[in-house]
Amino acid sequence: MKNYKKIIAFCAILIVSITLAFSQTCNTVAPTYTTVGTPATSGNFTTSSEWVGGVNPPFTLSSGAYTIPAGVVVEIASSNFKLDYNLVVYGTLLVDGKLAMTSSSANIYVMSGGLVTCCASGYCGSSCPSCTGSDKISIGGTNVYCGIGCGSVNGSFAGVSTLSNTGLPIKLSSFTGEQKGNTIELKWRTDSEINFDYINLQKSDNGREFTSIAHVPGHGTTAVAHDYSFVDPTPFIGMNYYQITSVDFDNYQETFKVIAVNYDGERSFNFSPNPAQNQITFNSNFDFSGKVSVYDNYGVQVTTFDLNGTTSLLNLSLRSGLYVFKVEGQNISKAFRIVIN
Protein backbone atom coordinates (compact mmCIF):
# COMPACT_ATOMS: atom_id res chain seq x y z
CA MET A 1 0.00 0.00 0.00
CA LYS A 2 2.57 2.52 -1.06
CA ASN A 3 1.08 4.15 -4.18
CA TYR A 4 -2.16 5.99 -4.91
CA LYS A 5 -3.00 6.52 -1.25
CA LYS A 6 -4.61 9.89 -1.82
CA ILE A 7 -8.05 8.44 -1.88
CA ILE A 8 -11.02 10.70 -2.52
CA ALA A 9 -13.49 10.15 0.31
CA PHE A 10 -16.92 9.13 -0.90
CA CYS A 11 -19.46 10.69 1.47
CA ALA A 12 -22.99 9.44 0.90
CA ILE A 13 -25.33 10.55 3.67
CA LEU A 14 -27.36 7.76 5.24
CA ILE A 15 -30.48 8.40 7.30
CA VAL A 16 -30.46 7.58 11.04
CA SER A 17 -30.81 3.91 11.95
CA ILE A 18 -30.18 2.79 8.34
CA THR A 19 -27.44 0.13 8.26
CA LEU A 20 -24.49 0.53 5.91
CA ALA A 21 -24.04 -2.98 4.54
CA PHE A 22 -21.50 -4.32 2.09
CA SER A 23 -23.25 -7.13 0.22
CA GLN A 24 -22.98 -8.76 -3.16
CA THR A 25 -23.30 -6.18 -5.96
CA CYS A 26 -23.62 -7.50 -9.51
CA ASN A 27 -22.68 -5.87 -12.77
CA THR A 28 -25.88 -5.30 -14.76
CA VAL A 29 -24.68 -3.92 -18.11
CA ALA A 30 -22.86 -5.52 -21.02
CA PRO A 31 -19.06 -5.38 -20.65
CA THR A 32 -17.26 -2.79 -22.73
CA TYR A 33 -14.22 -5.07 -23.13
CA THR A 34 -13.95 -8.83 -22.49
CA THR A 35 -10.88 -11.03 -22.46
CA VAL A 36 -10.85 -14.24 -24.50
CA GLY A 37 -11.25 -17.51 -22.62
CA THR A 38 -7.68 -18.71 -22.98
CA PRO A 39 -5.01 -17.63 -20.46
CA ALA A 40 -3.29 -14.35 -21.29
CA THR A 41 0.45 -14.00 -20.84
CA SER A 42 1.47 -10.58 -22.19
CA GLY A 43 1.09 -8.85 -18.82
CA ASN A 44 -0.67 -5.75 -20.19
CA PHE A 45 -4.00 -4.52 -21.54
CA THR A 46 -2.74 -3.64 -25.03
CA THR A 47 -2.44 -7.06 -26.74
CA SER A 48 -5.48 -7.21 -29.02
CA SER A 49 -5.35 -11.00 -29.48
CA GLU A 50 -6.22 -11.43 -25.80
CA TRP A 51 -9.56 -9.58 -26.14
CA VAL A 52 -12.84 -10.60 -27.74
CA GLY A 53 -13.10 -9.31 -31.31
CA GLY A 54 -9.45 -8.25 -31.19
CA VAL A 55 -10.50 -5.01 -29.48
CA ASN A 56 -8.37 -4.24 -26.46
CA PRO A 57 -9.07 -1.38 -24.03
CA PRO A 58 -7.45 1.89 -25.22
CA PHE A 59 -6.15 2.57 -21.70
CA THR A 60 -2.87 4.42 -21.32
CA LEU A 61 -0.27 3.13 -18.88
CA SER A 62 0.50 6.01 -16.50
CA SER A 63 2.66 5.96 -13.35
CA GLY A 64 2.66 2.16 -13.40
CA ALA A 65 -1.13 1.80 -13.57
CA TYR A 66 -3.99 1.28 -15.99
CA THR A 67 -7.17 3.23 -15.23
CA ILE A 68 -10.66 1.87 -15.93
CA PRO A 69 -12.76 5.03 -16.51
CA ALA A 70 -16.24 5.62 -15.08
CA GLY A 71 -18.92 3.98 -17.22
CA VAL A 72 -16.55 1.31 -18.61
CA VAL A 73 -16.91 -2.38 -17.70
CA VAL A 74 -13.87 -4.62 -18.14
CA GLU A 75 -14.61 -8.36 -17.91
CA ILE A 76 -11.78 -10.78 -17.11
CA ALA A 77 -13.10 -14.06 -18.54
CA SER A 78 -9.73 -15.75 -18.97
CA SER A 79 -8.75 -18.51 -16.56
CA ASN A 80 -5.46 -16.74 -15.80
CA PHE A 81 -5.21 -13.22 -17.20
CA LYS A 82 -1.74 -11.93 -16.34
CA LEU A 83 -1.21 -8.23 -15.54
CA ASP A 84 2.13 -6.62 -14.63
CA TYR A 85 0.76 -3.27 -13.45
CA ASN A 86 -1.53 -1.61 -10.91
CA LEU A 87 -5.21 -0.92 -11.60
CA VAL A 88 -7.23 2.20 -10.76
CA VAL A 89 -10.95 1.49 -11.04
CA TYR A 90 -13.51 4.27 -11.55
CA GLY A 91 -15.77 2.00 -13.62
CA THR A 92 -16.36 -1.75 -13.10
CA LEU A 93 -13.92 -4.67 -13.00
CA LEU A 94 -15.89 -7.89 -13.51
CA VAL A 95 -13.78 -10.96 -12.73
CA ASP A 96 -15.51 -14.21 -13.53
CA GLY A 97 -12.25 -15.83 -14.66
CA LYS A 98 -9.04 -15.05 -12.78
CA LEU A 99 -6.82 -11.95 -12.76
CA ALA A 100 -3.19 -12.67 -11.85
CA MET A 101 -1.27 -9.53 -10.91
CA THR A 102 2.38 -10.51 -11.05
CA SER A 103 3.98 -8.04 -8.62
CA SER A 104 3.60 -8.63 -4.88
CA SER A 105 3.47 -4.84 -4.38
CA ALA A 106 0.66 -4.33 -6.92
CA ASN A 107 -2.62 -2.75 -5.83
CA ILE A 108 -6.14 -2.35 -7.16
CA TYR A 109 -7.41 1.10 -6.19
CA VAL A 110 -11.20 1.26 -6.32
CA MET A 111 -12.18 4.91 -6.46
CA SER A 112 -15.47 6.66 -5.70
CA GLY A 113 -18.13 5.08 -7.90
CA GLY A 114 -15.89 2.13 -8.80
CA LEU A 115 -16.81 -1.54 -8.36
CA VAL A 116 -14.98 -4.86 -8.31
CA THR A 117 -17.30 -7.87 -8.54
CA CYS A 118 -17.45 -11.45 -9.76
CA CYS A 119 -21.22 -11.37 -10.27
CA ALA A 120 -23.26 -10.27 -13.30
CA SER A 121 -26.98 -10.15 -14.07
CA GLY A 122 -29.52 -8.58 -16.39
CA TYR A 123 -27.73 -8.22 -19.71
CA CYS A 124 -26.91 -11.86 -20.41
CA GLY A 125 -29.99 -13.82 -19.32
CA SER A 126 -29.39 -17.25 -17.82
CA SER A 127 -25.75 -17.28 -18.98
CA CYS A 128 -24.62 -14.45 -16.67
CA PRO A 129 -21.38 -15.04 -14.77
CA SER A 130 -21.89 -15.71 -11.07
CA CYS A 131 -19.61 -15.88 -8.07
CA THR A 132 -18.46 -19.31 -6.98
CA GLY A 133 -16.14 -20.43 -4.23
CA SER A 134 -12.94 -20.01 -6.23
CA ASP A 135 -10.14 -17.49 -6.30
CA LYS A 136 -10.67 -14.55 -8.66
CA ILE A 137 -7.69 -12.24 -8.08
CA SER A 138 -4.14 -13.03 -7.02
CA ILE A 139 -1.39 -10.50 -6.30
CA GLY A 140 2.20 -11.71 -6.37
CA GLY A 141 0.99 -15.30 -6.16
CA THR A 142 -1.23 -14.65 -3.13
CA ASN A 143 -4.96 -15.18 -3.63
CA VAL A 144 -6.65 -12.07 -2.30
CA TYR A 145 -10.19 -12.06 -3.74
CA CYS A 146 -12.67 -14.80 -4.48
CA GLY A 147 -16.33 -15.64 -4.91
CA ILE A 148 -18.85 -16.36 -2.19
CA GLY A 149 -17.73 -18.57 0.68
CA CYS A 150 -13.94 -18.31 0.30
CA GLY A 151 -11.31 -17.58 2.92
CA SER A 152 -10.03 -14.43 1.26
CA VAL A 153 -11.97 -11.21 0.57
CA ASN A 154 -15.19 -12.29 -1.13
CA GLY A 155 -18.43 -10.91 -2.56
CA SER A 156 -17.89 -7.48 -4.10
CA PHE A 157 -16.46 -4.19 -2.95
CA ALA A 158 -16.89 -0.60 -4.05
CA GLY A 159 -14.91 2.62 -3.74
CA VAL A 160 -13.23 3.91 -1.86
CA SER A 161 -11.10 0.75 -1.23
CA THR A 162 -7.66 -0.69 -1.90
CA LEU A 163 -6.90 -4.36 -2.54
CA SER A 164 -3.32 -5.51 -1.97
CA ASN A 165 -1.65 -8.85 -1.30
CA THR A 166 -2.61 -8.46 2.36
CA GLY A 167 -6.27 -7.78 1.47
CA LEU A 168 -8.42 -4.89 2.68
CA PRO A 169 -7.45 -3.32 6.07
CA ILE A 170 -10.97 -3.91 7.38
CA LYS A 171 -14.22 -5.21 5.96
CA LEU A 172 -16.97 -3.03 7.43
CA SER A 173 -20.38 -4.70 7.55
CA SER A 174 -22.40 -2.04 9.40
CA PHE A 175 -22.23 1.48 10.85
CA THR A 176 -25.27 2.92 12.67
CA GLY A 177 -26.17 5.60 15.21
CA GLU A 178 -29.17 6.57 17.32
CA GLN A 179 -30.08 9.03 20.06
CA LYS A 180 -29.86 7.67 23.60
CA GLY A 181 -31.18 10.29 26.02
CA ASN A 182 -28.84 13.29 25.81
CA THR A 183 -26.22 11.37 23.82
CA ILE A 184 -25.81 9.61 20.47
CA GLU A 185 -24.67 5.99 20.50
CA LEU A 186 -22.63 4.83 17.50
CA LYS A 187 -22.04 1.19 16.62
CA TRP A 188 -20.09 -0.53 13.86
CA ARG A 189 -18.94 -4.04 13.02
CA THR A 190 -15.94 -5.37 11.12
CA ASP A 191 -16.10 -8.82 9.54
CA SER A 192 -12.32 -9.02 9.20
CA GLU A 193 -9.23 -6.91 9.98
CA ILE A 194 -5.73 -6.98 8.50
CA ASN A 195 -2.79 -5.06 9.99
CA PHE A 196 -5.43 -2.80 11.54
CA ASP A 197 -4.39 -0.22 14.16
CA TYR A 198 -7.38 1.97 15.04
CA ILE A 199 -10.56 3.74 13.89
CA ASN A 200 -10.52 7.53 13.67
CA LEU A 201 -14.12 8.50 14.45
CA GLN A 202 -15.06 11.92 13.06
CA LYS A 203 -18.02 14.26 13.49
CA SER A 204 -19.52 17.21 11.59
CA ASP A 205 -22.48 19.56 11.90
CA ASN A 206 -22.76 20.07 8.12
CA GLY A 207 -21.55 16.82 6.51
CA ARG A 208 -18.53 18.50 4.91
CA GLU A 209 -15.97 19.58 7.54
CA PHE A 210 -15.19 16.79 10.01
CA THR A 211 -13.37 16.84 13.36
CA SER A 212 -11.88 13.79 15.06
CA ILE A 213 -13.66 12.92 18.31
CA ALA A 214 -12.15 9.51 19.18
CA HIS A 215 -9.52 6.92 18.30
CA VAL A 216 -10.87 3.41 18.87
CA PRO A 217 -8.22 0.62 18.91
CA GLY A 218 -8.59 -2.27 16.46
CA HIS A 219 -7.60 -5.94 16.75
CA GLY A 220 -4.63 -6.15 14.39
CA THR A 221 -5.22 -9.09 12.07
CA THR A 222 -8.29 -11.24 12.63
CA ALA A 223 -10.86 -13.17 10.60
CA VAL A 224 -13.37 -12.94 13.47
CA ALA A 225 -16.14 -10.32 13.47
CA HIS A 226 -15.78 -7.55 16.07
CA ASP A 227 -18.37 -5.09 17.36
CA TYR A 228 -17.41 -1.54 18.33
CA SER A 229 -19.31 1.31 19.96
CA PHE A 230 -18.79 4.91 21.05
CA VAL A 231 -21.08 7.35 22.85
CA ASP A 232 -20.99 11.00 21.74
CA PRO A 233 -21.80 12.95 24.93
CA THR A 234 -22.18 16.34 23.20
CA PRO A 235 -24.31 15.99 20.05
CA PHE A 236 -25.50 19.00 18.08
CA ILE A 237 -29.18 19.91 18.00
CA GLY A 238 -30.51 18.62 14.67
CA MET A 239 -28.43 16.50 12.28
CA ASN A 240 -25.07 15.07 13.38
CA TYR A 241 -22.84 13.56 10.70
CA TYR A 242 -20.32 10.82 11.49
CA GLN A 243 -17.69 8.99 9.45
CA ILE A 244 -15.01 6.47 10.34
CA THR A 245 -11.52 6.18 8.90
CA SER A 246 -9.58 2.96 9.37
CA VAL A 247 -5.84 3.38 9.98
CA ASP A 248 -3.46 0.44 9.66
CA PHE A 249 0.00 0.03 11.22
CA ASP A 250 1.60 1.35 8.00
CA ASN A 251 -0.58 4.50 8.35
CA TYR A 252 -2.66 3.51 5.32
CA GLN A 253 -6.08 5.12 5.75
CA GLU A 254 -9.47 4.23 4.29
CA THR A 255 -12.53 6.46 4.85
CA PHE A 256 -16.01 4.95 4.77
CA LYS A 257 -19.43 6.40 4.06
CA VAL A 258 -21.09 9.03 6.24
CA ILE A 259 -24.16 8.45 8.42
CA ALA A 260 -26.51 11.17 9.67
CA VAL A 261 -28.19 10.98 13.09
CA ASN A 262 -30.86 13.43 14.25
CA TYR A 263 -30.72 14.74 17.84
CA ASP A 264 -33.70 16.54 19.39
CA GLY A 265 -32.38 17.08 22.92
CA GLU A 266 -32.09 20.29 24.93
CA ARG A 267 -30.06 23.26 23.72
CA SER A 268 -26.87 23.91 25.65
CA PHE A 269 -23.65 25.93 25.40
CA ASN A 270 -20.59 26.75 27.49
CA PHE A 271 -17.15 28.34 27.50
CA SER A 272 -13.89 26.42 27.79
CA PRO A 273 -11.42 26.36 29.33
CA ASN A 274 -12.32 27.96 32.63
CA PRO A 275 -10.02 29.36 34.01
CA ALA A 276 -8.73 30.81 30.73
CA GLN A 277 -5.82 33.00 29.66
CA ASN A 278 -5.63 34.78 26.30
CA GLN A 279 -8.20 32.62 24.48
CA ILE A 280 -11.52 30.99 25.27
CA THR A 281 -13.89 28.93 23.10
CA PHE A 282 -17.67 29.21 22.96
CA ASN A 283 -19.20 25.76 22.35
CA SER A 284 -22.84 25.18 21.43
CA ASN A 285 -24.81 22.09 20.44
CA PHE A 286 -26.86 24.09 17.94
CA ASP A 287 -26.29 26.75 15.30
CA PHE A 288 -26.22 29.86 17.50
CA SER A 289 -26.18 33.50 16.36
CA GLY A 290 -25.78 36.24 18.92
CA LYS A 291 -23.18 38.00 21.05
CA VAL A 292 -21.40 37.75 24.38
CA SER A 293 -20.79 40.83 26.54
CA VAL A 294 -17.95 40.70 29.06
CA TYR A 295 -18.24 42.52 32.40
CA ASP A 296 -15.57 42.96 35.06
CA ASN A 297 -16.10 42.33 38.76
CA TYR A 298 -17.53 45.87 39.16
CA GLY A 299 -20.21 45.36 36.52
CA VAL A 300 -18.47 47.47 33.89
CA GLN A 301 -18.70 46.18 30.32
CA VAL A 302 -15.18 45.79 28.96
CA THR A 303 -15.73 44.12 25.55
CA THR A 304 -18.17 42.21 23.32
CA PHE A 305 -17.82 39.42 20.78
CA ASP A 306 -20.08 38.14 18.02
CA LEU A 307 -20.99 34.45 18.22
CA ASN A 308 -21.89 32.41 15.14
CA GLY A 309 -22.31 28.69 14.57
CA THR A 310 -21.48 25.92 17.02
CA THR A 311 -17.94 27.06 17.88
CA SER A 312 -16.38 30.51 18.27
CA LEU A 313 -12.79 31.17 19.35
CA LEU A 314 -12.46 34.42 21.30
CA ASN A 315 -9.11 36.21 21.64
CA LEU A 316 -8.97 37.94 25.02
CA SER A 317 -7.00 40.96 26.23
CA LEU A 318 -8.11 41.00 29.84
CA ARG A 319 -6.37 41.48 33.15
CA SER A 320 -6.39 38.62 35.62
CA GLY A 321 -9.57 38.38 37.62
CA LEU A 322 -13.19 37.26 37.68
CA TYR A 323 -15.48 38.24 34.78
CA VAL A 324 -19.10 37.68 33.78
CA PHE A 325 -19.72 36.53 30.18
CA LYS A 326 -23.34 37.28 29.25
CA VAL A 327 -24.63 35.46 26.16
CA GLU A 328 -27.62 36.92 24.30
CA GLY A 329 -29.38 35.94 21.09
CA GLN A 330 -32.22 33.84 19.68
CA ASN A 331 -34.40 34.55 22.75
CA ILE A 332 -31.64 33.29 25.02
CA SER A 333 -29.88 35.16 27.83
CA LYS A 334 -27.44 33.40 30.12
CA ALA A 335 -24.44 34.50 32.20
CA PHE A 336 -21.22 32.62 32.99
CA ARG A 337 -18.55 33.41 35.59
CA ILE A 338 -15.12 33.06 33.99
CA VAL A 339 -11.74 33.30 35.72
CA ILE A 340 -8.92 34.89 33.68
CA ASN A 341 -5.36 34.07 34.79
C-alpha positions in Angstrom: 0.0 0.0 0.0 2.6 2.5 -1.1 1.1 4.2 -4.2 -2.2 6.0 -4.9 -3.0 6.5 -1.3 -4.6 9.9 -1.8 -8.1 8.4 -1.9 -11.0 10.7 -2.5 -13.5 10.1 0.3 -16.9 9.1 -0.9 -19.5 10.7 1.5 -23.0 9.4 0.9 -25.3 10.5 3.7 -27.4 7.8 5.2 -30.5 8.4 7.3 -30.5 7.6 11.0 -30.8 3.9 11.9 -30.2 2.8 8.3 -27.4 0.1 8.3 -24.5 0.5 5.9 -24.0 -3.0 4.5 -21.5 -4.3 2.1 -23.3 -7.1 0.2 -23.0 -8.8 -3.2 -23.3 -6.2 -6.0 -23.6 -7.5 -9.5 -22.7 -5.9 -12.8 -25.9 -5.3 -14.8 -24.7 -3.9 -18.1 -22.9 -5.5 -21.0 -19.1 -5.4 -20.6 -17.3 -2.8 -22.7 -14.2 -5.1 -23.1 -14.0 -8.8 -22.5 -10.9 -11.0 -22.5 -10.9 -14.2 -24.5 -11.3 -17.5 -22.6 -7.7 -18.7 -23.0 -5.0 -17.6 -20.5 -3.3 -14.3 -21.3 0.5 -14.0 -20.8 1.5 -10.6 -22.2 1.1 -8.8 -18.8 -0.7 -5.8 -20.2 -4.0 -4.5 -21.5 -2.7 -3.6 -25.0 -2.4 -7.1 -26.7 -5.5 -7.2 -29.0 -5.4 -11.0 -29.5 -6.2 -11.4 -25.8 -9.6 -9.6 -26.1 -12.8 -10.6 -27.7 -13.1 -9.3 -31.3 -9.5 -8.2 -31.2 -10.5 -5.0 -29.5 -8.4 -4.2 -26.5 -9.1 -1.4 -24.0 -7.4 1.9 -25.2 -6.1 2.6 -21.7 -2.9 4.4 -21.3 -0.3 3.1 -18.9 0.5 6.0 -16.5 2.7 6.0 -13.4 2.7 2.2 -13.4 -1.1 1.8 -13.6 -4.0 1.3 -16.0 -7.2 3.2 -15.2 -10.7 1.9 -15.9 -12.8 5.0 -16.5 -16.2 5.6 -15.1 -18.9 4.0 -17.2 -16.5 1.3 -18.6 -16.9 -2.4 -17.7 -13.9 -4.6 -18.1 -14.6 -8.4 -17.9 -11.8 -10.8 -17.1 -13.1 -14.1 -18.5 -9.7 -15.7 -19.0 -8.7 -18.5 -16.6 -5.5 -16.7 -15.8 -5.2 -13.2 -17.2 -1.7 -11.9 -16.3 -1.2 -8.2 -15.5 2.1 -6.6 -14.6 0.8 -3.3 -13.4 -1.5 -1.6 -10.9 -5.2 -0.9 -11.6 -7.2 2.2 -10.8 -11.0 1.5 -11.0 -13.5 4.3 -11.6 -15.8 2.0 -13.6 -16.4 -1.7 -13.1 -13.9 -4.7 -13.0 -15.9 -7.9 -13.5 -13.8 -11.0 -12.7 -15.5 -14.2 -13.5 -12.2 -15.8 -14.7 -9.0 -15.0 -12.8 -6.8 -11.9 -12.8 -3.2 -12.7 -11.8 -1.3 -9.5 -10.9 2.4 -10.5 -11.0 4.0 -8.0 -8.6 3.6 -8.6 -4.9 3.5 -4.8 -4.4 0.7 -4.3 -6.9 -2.6 -2.8 -5.8 -6.1 -2.4 -7.2 -7.4 1.1 -6.2 -11.2 1.3 -6.3 -12.2 4.9 -6.5 -15.5 6.7 -5.7 -18.1 5.1 -7.9 -15.9 2.1 -8.8 -16.8 -1.5 -8.4 -15.0 -4.9 -8.3 -17.3 -7.9 -8.5 -17.5 -11.4 -9.8 -21.2 -11.4 -10.3 -23.3 -10.3 -13.3 -27.0 -10.2 -14.1 -29.5 -8.6 -16.4 -27.7 -8.2 -19.7 -26.9 -11.9 -20.4 -30.0 -13.8 -19.3 -29.4 -17.3 -17.8 -25.8 -17.3 -19.0 -24.6 -14.4 -16.7 -21.4 -15.0 -14.8 -21.9 -15.7 -11.1 -19.6 -15.9 -8.1 -18.5 -19.3 -7.0 -16.1 -20.4 -4.2 -12.9 -20.0 -6.2 -10.1 -17.5 -6.3 -10.7 -14.6 -8.7 -7.7 -12.2 -8.1 -4.1 -13.0 -7.0 -1.4 -10.5 -6.3 2.2 -11.7 -6.4 1.0 -15.3 -6.2 -1.2 -14.6 -3.1 -5.0 -15.2 -3.6 -6.7 -12.1 -2.3 -10.2 -12.1 -3.7 -12.7 -14.8 -4.5 -16.3 -15.6 -4.9 -18.8 -16.4 -2.2 -17.7 -18.6 0.7 -13.9 -18.3 0.3 -11.3 -17.6 2.9 -10.0 -14.4 1.3 -12.0 -11.2 0.6 -15.2 -12.3 -1.1 -18.4 -10.9 -2.6 -17.9 -7.5 -4.1 -16.5 -4.2 -2.9 -16.9 -0.6 -4.1 -14.9 2.6 -3.7 -13.2 3.9 -1.9 -11.1 0.7 -1.2 -7.7 -0.7 -1.9 -6.9 -4.4 -2.5 -3.3 -5.5 -2.0 -1.6 -8.9 -1.3 -2.6 -8.5 2.4 -6.3 -7.8 1.5 -8.4 -4.9 2.7 -7.5 -3.3 6.1 -11.0 -3.9 7.4 -14.2 -5.2 6.0 -17.0 -3.0 7.4 -20.4 -4.7 7.6 -22.4 -2.0 9.4 -22.2 1.5 10.8 -25.3 2.9 12.7 -26.2 5.6 15.2 -29.2 6.6 17.3 -30.1 9.0 20.1 -29.9 7.7 23.6 -31.2 10.3 26.0 -28.8 13.3 25.8 -26.2 11.4 23.8 -25.8 9.6 20.5 -24.7 6.0 20.5 -22.6 4.8 17.5 -22.0 1.2 16.6 -20.1 -0.5 13.9 -18.9 -4.0 13.0 -15.9 -5.4 11.1 -16.1 -8.8 9.5 -12.3 -9.0 9.2 -9.2 -6.9 10.0 -5.7 -7.0 8.5 -2.8 -5.1 10.0 -5.4 -2.8 11.5 -4.4 -0.2 14.2 -7.4 2.0 15.0 -10.6 3.7 13.9 -10.5 7.5 13.7 -14.1 8.5 14.4 -15.1 11.9 13.1 -18.0 14.3 13.5 -19.5 17.2 11.6 -22.5 19.6 11.9 -22.8 20.1 8.1 -21.6 16.8 6.5 -18.5 18.5 4.9 -16.0 19.6 7.5 -15.2 16.8 10.0 -13.4 16.8 13.4 -11.9 13.8 15.1 -13.7 12.9 18.3 -12.1 9.5 19.2 -9.5 6.9 18.3 -10.9 3.4 18.9 -8.2 0.6 18.9 -8.6 -2.3 16.5 -7.6 -5.9 16.8 -4.6 -6.1 14.4 -5.2 -9.1 12.1 -8.3 -11.2 12.6 -10.9 -13.2 10.6 -13.4 -12.9 13.5 -16.1 -10.3 13.5 -15.8 -7.5 16.1 -18.4 -5.1 17.4 -17.4 -1.5 18.3 -19.3 1.3 20.0 -18.8 4.9 21.0 -21.1 7.4 22.8 -21.0 11.0 21.7 -21.8 13.0 24.9 -22.2 16.3 23.2 -24.3 16.0 20.1 -25.5 19.0 18.1 -29.2 19.9 18.0 -30.5 18.6 14.7 -28.4 16.5 12.3 -25.1 15.1 13.4 -22.8 13.6 10.7 -20.3 10.8 11.5 -17.7 9.0 9.5 -15.0 6.5 10.3 -11.5 6.2 8.9 -9.6 3.0 9.4 -5.8 3.4 10.0 -3.5 0.4 9.7 0.0 0.0 11.2 1.6 1.4 8.0 -0.6 4.5 8.3 -2.7 3.5 5.3 -6.1 5.1 5.7 -9.5 4.2 4.3 -12.5 6.5 4.9 -16.0 5.0 4.8 -19.4 6.4 4.1 -21.1 9.0 6.2 -24.2 8.5 8.4 -26.5 11.2 9.7 -28.2 11.0 13.1 -30.9 13.4 14.2 -30.7 14.7 17.8 -33.7 16.5 19.4 -32.4 17.1 22.9 -32.1 20.3 24.9 -30.1 23.3 23.7 -26.9 23.9 25.6 -23.7 25.9 25.4 -20.6 26.7 27.5 -17.2 28.3 27.5 -13.9 26.4 27.8 -11.4 26.4 29.3 -12.3 28.0 32.6 -10.0 29.4 34.0 -8.7 30.8 30.7 -5.8 33.0 29.7 -5.6 34.8 26.3 -8.2 32.6 24.5 -11.5 31.0 25.3 -13.9 28.9 23.1 -17.7 29.2 23.0 -19.2 25.8 22.4 -22.8 25.2 21.4 -24.8 22.1 20.4 -26.9 24.1 17.9 -26.3 26.8 15.3 -26.2 29.9 17.5 -26.2 33.5 16.4 -25.8 36.2 18.9 -23.2 38.0 21.1 -21.4 37.8 24.4 -20.8 40.8 26.5 -18.0 40.7 29.1 -18.2 42.5 32.4 -15.6 43.0 35.1 -16.1 42.3 38.8 -17.5 45.9 39.2 -20.2 45.4 36.5 -18.5 47.5 33.9 -18.7 46.2 30.3 -15.2 45.8 29.0 -15.7 44.1 25.6 -18.2 42.2 23.3 -17.8 39.4 20.8 -20.1 38.1 18.0 -21.0 34.5 18.2 -21.9 32.4 15.1 -22.3 28.7 14.6 -21.5 25.9 17.0 -17.9 27.1 17.9 -16.4 30.5 18.3 -12.8 31.2 19.3 -12.5 34.4 21.3 -9.1 36.2 21.6 -9.0 37.9 25.0 -7.0 41.0 26.2 -8.1 41.0 29.8 -6.4 41.5 33.1 -6.4 38.6 35.6 -9.6 38.4 37.6 -13.2 37.3 37.7 -15.5 38.2 34.8 -19.1 37.7 33.8 -19.7 36.5 30.2 -23.3 37.3 29.3 -24.6 35.5 26.2 -27.6 36.9 24.3 -29.4 35.9 21.1 -32.2 33.8 19.7 -34.4 34.5 22.7 -31.6 33.3 25.0 -29.9 35.2 27.8 -27.4 33.4 30.1 -24.4 34.5 32.2 -21.2 32.6 33.0 -18.5 33.4 35.6 -15.1 33.1 34.0 -11.7 33.3 35.7 -8.9 34.9 33.7 -5.4 34.1 34.8 
